[in-house]
Amino acid sequence: MGITSAIVLFAVIWFMTFLIVLPLGLQTQAEAGEVVPGTHGSAPANINIKGKAKTTTIWAFGIWAIVAGTILSGVITVRDLDWFDRMSTPEVSLTDETNG
């Protein structure tokens, strides 16, 4: 895996984790009892984006380390995920080895 692939993998995992962490601990304006005029009662009353971004980064790094380690170790390859046998198995030709 190249550096670009590692960065893209981390970004995907980070955003997926962020979407999971975002609603955790959310208190709506209706629950707080202070609905701002012109907004819905389900609008967030206090959202701590900075804290949620830190939590997301910590969790995403751990998940990324596990996924990247699995990819780099070769325990799971792309061919292991080919459930419909669309990839051909790599063939080694003896003529290619003897010709140099």
Buried (B, 14 or more C-beta within 10 A) or exposed (E): EEEEEBEEBBEEBBEEBBEEBBEEEBEBBEEEEEBEEEEEEEEBBEBEEEEBBEBBBEBBBEBBEEBBEEBEEEEEEEEEEEEEEEEEEEEEEEEEEEEE
